[in-house]
Amino acid sequence: MLKEVPVPIAEVYVPARLRGTLDPARVETLAEDILENGQQTAISVRKGDKRYVLVSGLHRLEACKALGEVTIKAIIVRARQF
């Protein structure tokens, strides 16, 4: 099983191909849920040069940013670059 680790939100880079799929209404709904219940599902990131690259979990990342969080639960995966 992969281990969840706290990752600084400021060190997560969002590739352009993911940014285009952002739904602000979904971010708002997730932010409300995270505020009430905490972050239930970790995002997936891979290690890049001096930062992490988002693989999945854009809406969770943006919801945590909106809540003013400094870190986010993440799973570091070995993913191929696109």
Secondary structure, 3 states (H helix, E strand, C coil): CCCEEEEEHHHEECCHHHHCCCCHHHHHHHHHHHHHHCCCCCEEEEECCCCEEEEECHHHHHHHHHCCCCEEEEEECCCCCC
